[in-house]
Structures are given as C-alpha cells and as structure tokens.
Amino acid sequence: MSQAQQFLDQIKQDVSFFYKVQTLGRDVEAIVSFAAEQGFTFTTEEFMEAVRVTRSTREMSLSASELAALENEASDAPTQEAVDKHQWLDEFED
C-alpha cells in the first residue's frame, strides 16, 4: 500500500486528523507537506492517484451497501464525519 493511501486511510480512521487535513482545503502541495510532517512521504501525483482509487472504491462500496439496504429495507444514515470526508474527497478534481 502506498504512503499516500496509508495517509488517506489515516484520515478515514481518525476524525481529528481528518479535520486538521481539511483545514488545508484543496491545496495539494500543502497536504503533501503536512503529510510529510506526519511521516507520510509521497508526491502530489501519488496523492491524486490515491484519491482517485479511494473515490472509486468508495463508489463501489456505496453501491454494494445501497443494494444491501434495499434488499433488507433498512438503511443507516451516514455520520456527519463520513459525509464531511466524502465531500472533502469529492473536491479534488481529476
């Protein structure tokens, strides 16, 4: 797993870490610099590739969970943190 993907996984797992990163907005160079300060070393290109992979994986996962919810006629509402993380990832354009 790449350092960039590990960084995104840390964002997924640690809400306070995510909110620190979120303050950097869409400034990929600032995010890469912050990541390096935290021990994650990767390029801006590697970060954007990890974002693309994460978005793609998330879309497949959402489709599967939506299908399961329809089959079970039950759906859990996402937490605000989950919504914030998804919106943050969506801000990065290909």
N, CA, C and O of each residue as an XYZ file, in Angstrom:
376
protein
N       0.857     -1.173      0.000
C       0.000      0.000      0.000
C       0.904      1.237      0.000
O       1.882      1.309      0.745
N       0.563      2.186     -0.833
C       1.382      3.389     -0.948
C       1.249      4.264      0.303
O       0.281      4.160      1.057
N       2.233      5.114      0.496
C       2.194      6.069      1.609
C       0.988      6.999      1.488
O       0.371      7.357      2.491
N       0.657      7.385      0.263
C      -0.491      8.266      0.046
C      -1.777      7.561      0.454
O      -2.650      8.171      1.070
N      -1.899      6.283      0.117
C      -3.091      5.525      0.503
C      -3.139      5.340      2.013
O      -4.216      5.398      2.608
N      -1.999      5.120      2.635
C      -1.944      4.999      4.088
C      -2.383      6.306      4.746
O      -3.079      6.297      5.761
N      -1.970      7.420      4.161
C      -2.376      8.737      4.660
C      -3.892      8.889      4.581
O      -4.521      9.327      5.545
N      -4.487      8.531      3.440
C      -5.945      8.610      3.298
C      -6.646      7.648      4.260
O      -7.718      7.963      4.776
N      -6.055      6.492      4.500
C      -6.627      5.558      5.470
C      -6.600      6.157      6.871
O      -7.541      5.975      7.644
N      -5.527      6.870      7.198
C      -5.443      7.538      8.500
C      -6.546      8.592      8.622
O      -7.153      8.751      9.681
N      -6.791      9.301      7.532
C      -7.871     10.296      7.506
C      -9.214      9.613      7.768
O     -10.046     10.137      8.510
N      -9.423      8.451      7.160
C     -10.682      7.721      7.345
C     -10.861      7.255      8.787
O     -11.977      7.242      9.307
N      -9.760      6.872      9.428
C      -9.829      6.272     10.754
C      -9.838      7.288     11.891
O     -10.372      7.003     12.963
N      -9.264      8.455     11.681
C      -9.056      9.410     12.771
C      -9.730     10.740     12.431
O      -9.235     11.509     11.607
N     -10.857     10.995     13.073
C     -11.646     12.183     12.764
C     -10.863     13.465     13.036
O     -10.912     14.392     12.226
N     -10.147     13.540     14.147
C      -9.391     14.767     14.452
C      -8.286     14.992     13.420
O      -8.001     16.132     13.054
N      -7.666     13.909     12.952
C      -6.649     14.008     11.902
C      -7.287     14.531     10.618
O      -6.727     15.398      9.947
N      -8.456     14.000     10.282
C      -9.169     14.462      9.094
C      -9.448     15.956      9.158
O      -9.214     16.670      8.183
N      -9.943     16.435     10.287
C     -10.283     17.855     10.386
C      -9.041     18.755     10.288
O      -9.135     19.884      9.808
N      -7.884     18.261     10.740
C      -6.635     19.023     10.556
C      -6.305     19.133      9.065
O      -5.939     20.201      8.573
N      -6.441     18.007      8.359
C      -6.153     17.996      6.921
C      -7.170     18.846      6.173
O      -6.821     19.557      5.231
N      -8.416     18.772      6.589
C      -9.482     19.502      5.907
C      -9.236     21.018      5.927
O      -9.637     21.722      5.000
N      -8.586     21.512      6.968
C      -8.305     22.957      7.041
C      -7.384     23.410      5.916
O      -7.308     24.602      5.618
N      -6.686     22.471      5.292
C      -5.781     22.803      4.189
C      -6.522     22.962      2.867
O      -5.947     23.404      1.873
N      -7.802     22.599      2.861
C      -8.608     22.743      1.652
C      -8.132     21.834      0.544
O      -7.812     20.666      0.764
N      -8.091     22.402     -0.672
C      -7.687     21.625     -1.857
C      -6.244     21.886     -2.252
O      -5.830     21.528     -3.355
N      -5.485     22.492     -1.382
C      -4.085     22.801     -1.655
C      -3.258     21.518     -1.521
O      -2.773     21.186     -0.439
N      -3.110     20.813     -2.630
C      -2.460     19.501     -2.610
C      -1.020     19.612     -2.112
O      -0.558     18.743     -1.372
N      -0.316     20.651     -2.498
C       1.064     20.798     -2.027
C       1.114     20.965     -0.516
O       1.999     20.415      0.139
N       0.173     21.720      0.044
C       0.118     21.889      1.498
C      -0.227     20.561      2.175
O       0.309     20.247      3.238
N      -1.115     19.788      1.565
C      -1.487     18.480      2.114
C      -0.279     17.542      2.097
O      -0.016     16.842      3.075
N       0.448     17.533      0.988
C       1.632     16.679      0.871
C       2.682     17.102      1.901
O       3.342     16.254      2.502
N       2.835     18.398      2.102
C       3.784     18.908      3.090
C       3.360     18.509      4.507
O       4.180     18.054      5.304
N       2.073     18.684      4.808
C       1.552     18.287      6.120
C       1.763     16.792      6.337
O       2.184     16.364      7.412
N       1.466     16.005      5.308
C       1.632     14.553      5.400
C       3.083     14.198      5.718
O       3.346     13.328      6.548
N       4.022     14.874      5.056
C       5.442     14.611      5.302
C       5.803     14.906      6.759
O       6.593     14.183      7.367
N       5.221     15.971      7.314
C       5.460     16.299      8.723
C       4.941     15.193      9.642
O       5.444     15.007     10.750
N       3.938     14.467      9.171
C       3.338     13.378      9.951
C       3.990     12.023      9.662
O       3.594     11.006     10.233
N       5.001     12.012      8.765
C       5.722     10.780      8.462
C       5.274     10.049      7.210
O       5.726      8.936      6.943
N       4.379     10.674      6.433
C       3.910     10.079      5.177
C       4.589     10.815      4.022
O       4.394     12.019      3.857
N       5.374     10.109      3.230
C       6.066     10.763      2.126
C       5.525     10.262      0.795
O       5.536      9.066      0.503
N       5.050     11.216     -0.005
C       4.533     10.926     -1.338
C       4.471     12.216     -2.139
O       4.558     13.310     -1.582
N       4.320     12.079     -3.441
C       4.252     13.237     -4.330
C       2.801     13.679     -4.501
O       1.873     12.981     -4.092
N       2.623     14.839     -5.105
C       1.265     15.314     -5.389
C       0.562     14.356     -6.350
O      -0.639     14.116     -6.224
N       1.303     13.817     -7.299
C       0.721     12.874     -8.249
C       0.269     11.597     -7.537
O      -0.805     11.067     -7.819
N       1.096     11.111     -6.616
C       0.725      9.909     -5.862
C      -0.509     10.172     -4.991
O      -1.361      9.298     -4.833
N      -0.598     11.376     -4.430
C      -1.761     11.732     -3.626
C      -3.025     11.717     -4.481
O      -4.037     11.137     -4.088
N      -2.965     12.352     -5.645
C      -4.141     12.409     -6.512
C      -4.551     11.018     -6.992
O      -5.741     10.735     -7.122
N      -3.585     10.160     -7.251
C      -3.901      8.782     -7.643
C      -4.583      8.056     -6.486
O      -5.551      7.325     -6.701
N      -4.096      8.246     -5.279
C      -4.721      7.613     -4.108
C      -6.143      8.135     -3.911
O      -7.037      7.377     -3.534
N      -6.353      9.425     -4.165
C      -7.698      9.996     -4.071
C      -8.610      9.329     -5.097
O      -9.740      8.959     -4.777
N      -8.123      9.176     -6.327
C      -8.929      8.530     -7.376
C      -9.293      7.096     -6.982
O     -10.439      6.675     -7.148
N      -8.321      6.352     -6.464
C      -8.566      4.968     -6.054
C      -9.578      4.931     -4.910
O     -10.490      4.104     -4.909
N      -9.415      5.816     -3.951
C     -10.324      5.860     -2.803
C     -11.737      6.208     -3.242
O     -12.703      5.605     -2.775
N     -11.859      7.185     -4.145
C     -13.183      7.548     -4.644
C     -13.827      6.381     -5.375
O     -15.012      6.103     -5.189
N     -13.056      5.706     -6.197
C     -13.567      4.569     -6.954
C     -14.010      3.451     -6.019
O     -15.083      2.875     -6.200
N     -13.192      3.144     -5.029
C     -13.519      2.114     -4.051
C     -14.758      2.504     -3.268
O     -15.627      1.672     -3.008
N     -14.837      3.777     -2.893
C     -15.987      4.266     -2.133
C     -17.260      4.121     -2.954
O     -18.290      3.700     -2.427
N     -17.202      4.463     -4.228
C     -18.383      4.365     -5.079
C     -18.852      2.920     -5.189
O     -20.054      2.655     -5.161
N     -17.915      1.983     -5.315
C     -18.296      0.575     -5.375
C     -18.893      0.140     -4.041
O     -19.879     -0.597     -4.010
N     -18.300      0.591     -2.943
C     -18.770      0.235     -1.612
C     -20.162      0.796     -1.360
O     -21.027      0.109     -0.817
N     -20.376      2.052     -1.756
C     -21.691      2.642     -1.569
C     -22.730      1.887     -2.383
O     -23.843      1.655     -1.910
N     -22.383      1.511     -3.574
C     -23.329      0.773     -4.400
C     -23.701     -0.546     -3.739
O     -24.869     -0.935     -3.732
N     -22.713     -1.230     -3.186
C     -22.971     -2.503     -2.522
C     -23.819     -2.304     -1.273
O     -24.737     -3.084     -1.021
N     -23.525     -1.273     -0.490
C     -24.300     -1.042      0.735
C     -25.713     -0.562      0.407
O     -26.668     -0.906      1.103
N     -25.839      0.235     -0.658
C     -27.174      0.662     -1.069
C     -28.006     -0.541     -1.510
O     -29.193     -0.636     -1.197
N     -27.376     -1.447     -2.232
C     -28.067     -2.653     -2.665
C     -28.496     -3.487     -1.454
O     -29.626     -3.973     -1.397
N     -27.598     -3.646     -0.498
C     -27.932     -4.408      0.709
C     -29.069     -3.739      1.472
O     -29.952     -4.418      1.995
N     -29.049     -2.409      1.535
C     -30.110     -1.683      2.237
C     -31.449     -1.901      1.552
O     -32.468     -2.074      2.220
N     -31.455     -1.896      0.242
C     -32.700     -2.139     -0.485
C     -33.208     -3.557     -0.240
O     -34.406     -3.782     -0.069
N     -32.284     -4.497     -0.228
C     -32.680     -5.882     -0.001
C     -33.230     -6.074      1.409
O     -34.174     -6.835      1.619
N     -32.631     -5.377      2.371
C     -33.049     -5.515      3.765
C     -34.100     -4.493      4.162
O     -34.641     -4.553      5.266
N     -34.391     -3.559      3.272
C     -35.308     -2.458      3.537
C     -34.906     -1.683      4.783
O     -35.756     -1.203      5.533
N     -33.608     -1.569      4.990
C     -33.098     -0.789      6.121
C     -31.852     -0.064      5.658
O     -31.071     -0.579      4.858
N     -31.682      1.136      6.175
C     -30.513      1.917      5.795
C     -30.042      2.737      6.984
O     -30.836      3.417      7.634
N     -28.760      2.670      7.262
C     -28.187      3.503      8.312
C     -27.771      4.827      7.709
O     -27.111      4.866      6.671
N     -28.153      5.897      8.352
C     -27.747      7.221      7.887
C     -26.261      7.397      8.188
O     -25.794      7.013      9.260
N     -25.522      7.974      7.248
C     -24.089      8.177      7.495
C     -23.878      9.242      8.570
O     -24.705     10.135      8.752
N     -22.762      9.130      9.272
C     -22.421     10.138     10.270
C     -21.996     11.415      9.567
O     -21.638     11.391      8.389
N     -22.033     12.519     10.279
C     -21.597     13.792      9.703
C     -20.125     13.720      9.302
O     -19.733     14.285      8.281
N     -19.311     13.030     10.098
C     -17.893     12.887      9.777
C     -17.712     12.162      8.453
O     -16.866     12.543      7.644
N     -18.503     11.115      8.229
C     -18.410     10.374      6.974
C     -18.810     11.258      5.805
O     -18.166     11.233      4.757
N     -19.863     12.033      5.978
C     -20.305     12.953      4.928
C     -19.207     13.974      4.639
O     -18.902     14.246      3.478
N     -18.613     14.538      5.688
C     -17.536     15.529      5.516
C     -16.358     14.936      4.752
O     -15.800     15.589      3.871
N     -15.977     13.710      5.081
C     -14.847     13.066      4.406
C     -15.148     12.836      2.931
O     -14.292     13.067      2.077
N     -16.349     12.386      2.634
C     -16.729     12.147      1.236
C     -16.739     13.459      0.461
O     -16.263     13.510     -0.673
N     -17.273     14.510      1.056
C     -17.305     15.808      0.377
C     -15.895     16.335      0.160
O     -15.603     16.910     -0.888
N     -15.025     16.145      1.135
C     -13.647     16.612      1.001
C     -12.962     15.904     -0.162
O     -12.302     16.548     -0.978
N     -13.114     14.589     -0.244
C     -12.515     13.845     -1.359
C     -13.078     14.303     -2.700
O     -12.352     14.394     -3.690
N     -14.370     14.588     -2.722
C     -15.014     14.999     -3.974
C     -14.540     16.353     -4.469
O     -14.729     16.681     -5.640
N     -13.925     17.148     -3.597
C     -13.414     18.460     -4.013
C     -12.210     18.360     -4.940
O     -11.891     19.312     -5.651
N     -11.547     17.219     -4.933
C     -10.365     17.054     -5.773
C     -10.804     16.605     -7.154
O     -11.429     15.557     -7.318
N     -10.470     17.404     -8.126
C     -10.854     17.099     -9.496
C      -9.754     16.305    -10.166
O      -8.573     16.459     -9.854
N     -10.159     15.459    -11.087
C      -9.186     14.653    -11.837
C      -8.422     15.495    -12.811
O      -7.562     14.984    -13.527
